[in-house]
Amino acid sequence: MANKQVWRLIPLLAASGSVQMAIDQWLLTQHLSGKQPSTLRFYTWSPPAISLGYHQRQHPQHWENLTWKNHTLDLVRRPTGGRAVLHQGDLTYTVVTSGLMGNRLQTYQKICEFLLQGWRAIGVKLDYGTAGRGYIHNPNCFGTATGADLVLPNGAKLIGSAQLRRGGAILQHGSMRLQPDAELFTQVFGGETFQPVQLPPNLTVDQIITALTAAARDCFDIEMEIQPLCLSEWDDILS
């Protein structure tokens, strides 16, 4: 039997948006230069943040000084494209890998397969979204669902993903809305309709990560090695 490729699994990490984006960017650069294997990681944004797509030049002025539960919201730019995402009550995943063939949508769908399978394992059926015509004019990533997004049976978007390709390597990360706060959403995106997310009761972040990690092993046909970031890596990332 051929030895399976071994991916790195970085345990759940809470940090500011700028640190999380620096880690993702670092992982891509390291993977591209052959210093890091393919990697899967999960993280949360602390404090809550709004992430802007790399090419998103304009955003409402009031985003500069929003607060939630006495925390000022961070405004962070992602290395990936797409629209603004509110990161509060969500769980983010990152996949950094290479060797996937196909165009952007095909590679999205190859990577999203583990999300579909993992969520199905915990009783949540997801489908690919279809792009609404208003997408390009909508500052809110979760206001429309494109073919890179995964939606619940009622049409509410659960996962919005974005991708950066560099050389043969891909960074794909995405936000999974677990407990979005309707009031904060309205503060950020104004009159836009808030779509509540209905998930199985008592579902924990640990259960979600366990299911998604098992699905990634299966979908990518790999082994996983849990390996937190070490001190020298942190030095490298934060420099």
VENRASUL-V242007 format. One record per residue. N is the residue number from 1. RES is the residue in three letters. PSI is psi in radians with two decimals (NA if undefined). OMEGA is omega in degrees with one decimal (none if undefined). Layout:
[[N:RES:PSI:OMEGA] [N:RES:PSI:OMEGA]]
//
This chain:
[[1:MET:2.33:-179.5] [2:ALA:2.50:176.2] [3:ASN:2.39:179.7] [4:LYS:2.64:174.6] [5:GLN:2.48:179.2] [6:VAL:2.15:175.8] [7:TRP:2.72:173.6] [8:ARG:2.36:174.4] [9:LEU:2.01:179.7] [10:ILE:2.15:-176.3] [11:PRO:2.80:-179.0] [12:LEU:2.34:-174.1] [13:LEU:2.23:173.6] [14:ALA:2.23:178.7] [15:ALA:3.02:179.3] [16:SER:2.75:-179.3] [17:GLY:-0.69:-177.8] [18:SER:-0.63:177.0] [19:VAL:-0.77:-179.8] [20:GLN:-0.73:179.4] [21:MET:-0.62:177.3] [22:ALA:-0.68:178.6] [23:ILE:-0.82:-179.1] [24:ASP:-0.79:-179.7] [25:GLN:-0.74:179.6] [26:TRP:-0.77:179.8] [27:LEU:-0.71:179.5] [28:LEU:-0.83:-179.5] [29:THR:-0.78:-179.9] [30:GLN:-0.72:-179.6] [31:HIS:-0.72:-179.3] [32:LEU:-0.62:-179.1] [33:SER:0.13:175.1] [34:GLY:0.18:-177.0] [35:LYS:-0.25:179.4] [36:GLN:2.48:174.6] [37:PRO:3.11:169.6] [38:SER:2.56:-173.3] [39:THR:2.51:170.5] [40:LEU:2.37:174.5] [41:ARG:2.80:178.4] [42:PHE:2.51:-178.9] [43:TYR:2.89:174.7] [44:THR:2.81:-174.7] [45:TRP:2.06:-178.0] [46:SER:1.95:2.1] [47:PRO:2.97:174.9] [48:PRO:2.69:-173.6] [49:ALA:2.84:166.1] [50:ILE:2.16:176.1] [51:SER:2.34:179.4] [52:LEU:2.49:174.2] [53:GLY:2.67:-174.6] [54:TYR:-0.66:-175.8] [55:HIS:0.08:-177.1] [56:GLN:1.84:-171.4] [57:ARG:-0.52:-174.6] [58:GLN:2.54:171.7] [59:HIS:2.71:-178.8] [60:PRO:2.44:-177.5] [61:GLN:-0.65:-174.1] [62:HIS:-0.19:176.4] [63:TRP:-0.32:-176.6] [64:GLU:-0.45:-175.4] [65:ASN:0.78:175.7] [66:LEU:2.53:175.2] [67:THR:2.69:175.9] [68:TRP:2.14:-178.2] [69:LYS:0.83:177.5] [70:ASN:0.19:174.4] [71:HIS:2.35:172.1] [72:THR:2.31:179.3] [73:LEU:2.36:173.1] [74:ASP:2.59:170.5] [75:LEU:2.03:-170.3] [76:VAL:2.50:175.6] [77:ARG:2.33:176.9] [78:ARG:2.73:172.6] [79:PRO:-0.18:-178.1] [80:THR:2.89:-179.4] [81:GLY:-2.84:178.9] [82:GLY:-3.02:-175.6] [83:ARG:-3.09:-179.9] [84:ALA:2.48:176.7] [85:VAL:2.32:174.3] [86:LEU:2.12:-178.6] [87:HIS:1.58:174.6] [88:GLN:2.26:-178.4] [89:GLY:0.45:178.5] [90:ASP:2.94:174.1] [91:LEU:2.29:-178.5] [92:THR:2.47:173.9] [93:TYR:2.67:170.8] [94:THR:2.34:170.2] [95:VAL:2.22:171.8] [96:VAL:2.11:-177.2] [97:THR:-3.12:178.1] [98:SER:3.03:176.7] [99:GLY:0.12:177.4] [100:LEU:2.27:-179.7] [101:MET:2.69:174.1] [102:GLY:3.02:178.3] [103:ASN:-3.10:-174.2] [104:ARG:-0.81:-177.6] [105:LEU:-0.66:178.9] [106:GLN:-0.70:179.3] [107:THR:-0.61:172.4] [108:TYR:-0.87:-172.7] [109:GLN:-0.54:174.9] [110:LYS:-0.71:-179.5] [111:ILE:-0.69:-177.4] [112:CYS:-0.28:-179.4] [113:GLU:-0.68:-179.0] [114:PHE:-0.48:176.8] [115:LEU:-0.80:178.3] [116:LEU:-0.83:-176.0] [117:GLN:-0.73:-179.0] [118:GLY:-0.78:179.2] [119:TRP:-0.61:177.5] [120:ARG:-0.65:-179.1] [121:ALA:-0.44:177.3] [122:ILE:0.35:169.9] [123:GLY:0.34:-179.9] [124:VAL:2.02:-178.7] [125:LYS:2.27:-179.8] [126:LEU:2.66:174.3] [127:ASP:2.82:174.8] [128:TYR:2.50:176.9] [129:GLY:2.95:172.2] [130:THR:2.39:-172.4] [131:ALA:2.24:172.7] [132:GLY:2.71:-177.6] [133:ARG:-0.41:-176.7] [134:GLY:0.01:-170.6] [135:TYR:-0.84:-171.0] [136:ILE:-0.41:-178.6] [137:HIS:0.02:-173.2] [138:ASN:2.07:-178.1] [139:PRO:-0.27:-173.5] [140:ASN:2.08:-179.5] [141:CYS:-0.62:-175.6] [142:PHE:0.09:177.8] [143:GLY:-0.38:179.2] [144:THR:2.72:179.0] [145:ALA:2.17:178.1] [146:THR:-3.13:179.5] [147:GLY:-0.17:178.3] [148:ALA:0.07:-175.0] [149:ASP:2.73:-179.3] [150:LEU:2.24:-174.2] [151:VAL:2.68:176.5] [152:LEU:2.89:-179.6] [153:PRO:-0.50:179.4] [154:ASN:0.09:177.8] [155:GLY:-0.19:178.6] [156:ALA:2.42:-177.4] [157:LYS:2.17:179.1] [158:LEU:-0.71:-174.4] [159:ILE:2.19:172.9] [160:GLY:2.24:-175.4] [161:SER:2.73:176.9] [162:ALA:2.73:-170.6] [163:GLN:2.56:172.5] [164:LEU:2.23:177.7] [165:ARG:2.29:177.3] [166:ARG:2.07:-173.8] [167:GLY:-2.34:177.5] [168:GLY:0.08:-174.3] [169:ALA:2.66:-179.6] [170:ILE:2.34:166.9] [171:LEU:2.10:172.6] [172:GLN:2.21:174.5] [173:HIS:2.76:-176.0] [174:GLY:2.66:-178.3] [175:SER:2.27:176.6] [176:MET:2.03:-175.2] [177:ARG:1.94:-178.6] [178:LEU:-0.94:179.9] [179:GLN:1.11:-178.5] [180:PRO:2.49:-179.0] [181:ASP:2.05:-174.7] [182:ALA:-0.69:-176.6] [183:GLU:-0.78:179.1] [184:LEU:-0.73:178.5] [185:PHE:-0.79:-179.3] [186:THR:-0.65:176.2] [187:GLN:-0.70:-175.9] [188:VAL:-0.88:-169.9] [189:PHE:0.14:172.6] [190:GLY:-2.34:-171.3] [191:GLY:0.06:-175.9] [192:GLU:2.55:-176.1] [193:THR:2.21:175.3] [194:PHE:2.17:177.5] [195:GLN:1.92:178.9] [196:PRO:2.65:-179.6] [197:VAL:2.18:178.6] [198:GLN:1.92:179.7] [199:LEU:2.83:178.3] [200:PRO:2.46:179.9] [201:PRO:2.65:176.2] [202:ASN:0.30:177.6] [203:LEU:2.21:-178.4] [204:THR:2.78:176.8] [205:VAL:-0.68:178.2] [206:ASP:-0.75:179.6] [207:GLN:-0.71:-179.7] [208:ILE:-0.83:-178.8] [209:ILE:-0.73:179.3] [210:THR:-0.80:-179.1] [211:ALA:-0.72:-178.3] [212:LEU:-0.62:178.6] [213:THR:-0.75:178.1] [214:ALA:-0.72:179.6] [215:ALA:-0.65:178.4] [216:ALA:-0.75:176.7] [217:ARG:-0.78:-176.7] [218:ASP:-0.89:-174.6] [219:CYS:-0.69:-178.8] [220:PHE:-0.08:-179.7] [221:ASP:1.04:-172.7] [222:ILE:2.96:165.1] [223:GLU:2.78:179.0] [224:MET:2.44:174.5] [225:GLU:2.07:-179.9] [226:ILE:2.18:-176.4] [227:GLN:1.73:177.3] [228:PRO:2.83:175.0] [229:LEU:2.33:-179.9] [230:CYS:3.02:-174.3] [231:LEU:-0.74:-178.0] [232:SER:-0.57:176.7] [233:GLU:-0.73:176.5] [234:TRP:-0.75:178.8] [235:ASP:-0.77:-178.8] [236:ASP:-0.79:-178.2] [237:ILE:-0.80:-172.6] [238:LEU:-0.18:177.8] [239:SER:NA:none]]
//
